[in-house]
Amino acid sequence: MTVLVVTGTGTEIGKTVVTAAVAAARADRGVAVLKPAQTGLAPGEPGDAAEVARLAGGHVTAVELARFPDPLAPATAARRAGLPPVRPYEIAEAAQKLATEHDLVLIEGAGGLLVRFDDEGSTLADAARLLAAPVLVVTPAGLGTLNTTALTSEALRARGLECLGVVVGSMPAEPDLAARCNLVDLPVAAGAPLLGVVPAGAGGLDPADFRARARSWLAAELGGNRPAG
């Protein structure tokens, strides 16, 4: 696996922290993180790719293809900014170039799998298809996650894409009944293994502590030592 696409069942559910955890777990490799479209930030502000590099360490190369100031879907944010959108072929070309120089390329999407990147309806799934890359799905822990996880996995299968597995992006320290049960039910909903559980607040850890703990959150398929579900 040279290129891995990281998507989610929605926004603000821990994709960046999960991406950083995978990058940290692969500290023995050259890793690049590619953010095709960063929205909601002004020029000069650190974006998601920079946050992955901060948490995961100096072995990570951070690349951002485009930035749009409004906190909206990439297609809408690009249109409002009067800037060209990011096309799937541009994402694929950037990832392929990075793959010639790195052992692993992590592509972190914006929002969910089918968020539009341009007005023609192109999505992260189109880039994944061009790359023939597996997709890691980040999900929330609690009530409602089974439905959105099943829908995302169904969309992947309909496009002939591999769902490598599911990672819970933010597990509360004291999970409720739904969150506890979801650890058993998420692999069924996804039709793919549970490959990680990242604790809530992990992104606020000191980077050295984050790196030391990252492998314990992830299964071996992602470079960790947590048993897969």
N, C-alpha and C positions, 0 to 999 in steps of 0.2 A: 504494500500500500504506500504509494508515493504522495497521492493527493487525497485528502479527506475533507469533505464538505460538512460544515457544522451548521445546522439549521435548528429551528425551534418550533414549538406549537403556537408561539405568540411572541410578544415583545416583553422586555424586562423580566425574563425568567432565568437568566444566568448563562446565556450563551458565551459571553466574553470570559467569564470566570471558568467555565468548563473548557473553553479553548485554551486558556492559560494553563489549566491543570494538565491537559494532554501535552501541551508544549513542555511543561516542567517535567512531566514523567518521561519524556524523551530527551532528557538533558544530555544523553550520550550521543545524540545525533544533531546534525545541522537542521534546524527547523525554521521555516518561514511561515508567517501568518499574513494572509491576504484579506483585506477588507475592501470589497468592491465599491461600496457606496457608504460613506459615513454621513449621516444626517444629524441635524440638530446641534451642530457645533460651529463656532466661528473659526476662521483661519488662525492657526497657532495654538489652539486648544488641543490638549492630548486626546486622541480618539481611542477607539476600541483596540486597534492594532498596537498602539503604543502601550495601552494598559496590559495587554497580553505580554508584551516584551518586558514591562516593568515587573510583573509578578513572576514570570517564568524564568527570566535570567538573560544573560548576555549572549547565549547561543541562539537567540531568536532574532530573525530579521523581520521587521515590521514594514508592510507595504500597504498603502492606501491608494486606490485608483482615482476616486473622486470624492469631493466633499460638498455638501449642500447645507446651507444654514438652517432651514426650517426643519423641525422635528416631525417629519412626515415620511410616508412611503417614498422610496427613491425616485420613482417616476414623477410623483407630484412635486417633490422637493426640487428636482431638476427643472421641471417646467416653470415653477414659480421663480427660480433663480435665473431663468433664461440661459441655462447651461445645457450642454449636450448630456443625455443620459448615458449610463454605462450599459453596454450591450453584452449579451452572453459570450460572444466570440472574443471580446476584449478580456473578459474574466478568464476564459479558457487559455488565451494566449499568454496572459500574465502568469497564470499558474504553471503552464508548461515551461516557461522560461525559468521560473523559480525552481522548478523540479530538476532542472539541469545543474543547479548549484546547491541544492539542499536535499537531504534525505527524506524530509517530510514537509509537505505544504498543507497548511490548514486554511481553508477558506471559510471565513465567518460571514454568514448572511445577515440581512437586516430584517427583523421581525420574523414572520413565518415563511414557510417554504414557497408559497405562491404570491407573496408580495411582489407587486410589479416594479420592474426596473426601468421600463420605458412604456410609451403610450401604445405600443403594439402588443403589450401583454407579456413580454418576456419576463422570466422569473429565474431564481437561483436554480430551479430544477433543470432549466434549459442549459445552464452552464455545466451542471453536474453531468448531464447527458452527453454534452460535447466532450467532456473529459473521461467519460465512463468511470466516474469516481463514486465510491461508496458515500453514503450520507449518514451522519450521526445526528440523532434527534434529541434535543434538549427539551425537557418537560418540567412543569411545576410539580410540586409534591402532592397537592391537596385535591379536594373535590372538584370534579370536572375535567381532570387531566386525562382520564381514560378515553373520553370522547374525542378530544382534540388530538390525542396521540394516535388513535385509530384512524382518524380522518387524514392526518399527515402521512401515516404509513400507507394508507390506501392510495393516496395521490402519488406516492413514490412508486408503488407497484404498477399503477396504471401507466406510468411513464417508463417502465422497464428499468427502474433504478433500484439499487440495493440499499436497504436500510441495515446498516451495520449493527445498530443497536440503539438503546435509549439510555440517557443519563438524566437523573434528577438534578436540576440545576441549583436548588436551594432547599435543603431538608432542614426543617426546624429542629432545634435541640430537643424539644419535647413535642414530637409529632402527634397529631390527633389520630383518631381511629381511621379516617379516610386515608391519610398519608401512610399509615402503617400497612393498611390493606393494599394500597396501590403498589407497594414494592413487590407484591406477589402478582398483582393483576396487570401491571404495565407490560411485561413481556407478552402476555396473551393479547392485549390490545394492539401492541405494535407488531406482533408476529416476528419479534426479534428480541435478543437477550437484553436484560438490564446490565449495562456495562459500567455503571458508576452512580454514586450518590455523593454529591458535594454538599457539605454542611452550609447552612445559612451563615452569612457573614464571612465566608472564606475570602472574598475579595478585599476585606478590610484587614487581613492578617499582614504582618510584616513579610515582605517578599521572601526572606530566608526561611521563615516558618512555613509559608505557603509551599515553597519548593520541597521542603522536608516532608510535608504531609501529603502532597499531591498523589503519590503512588498509592497511598492507602485508600483513596477515594475511588480509584479506577480499577477495572479488570485488566487482565493481562493483554487483551486485544488492544488496549489503549496505552500499554506500557506500565500498568500498575500491578498491584498484587492483591486486589480485592477479588473474592470469588464472584464470577459472573452469575447473574440471576436467570 
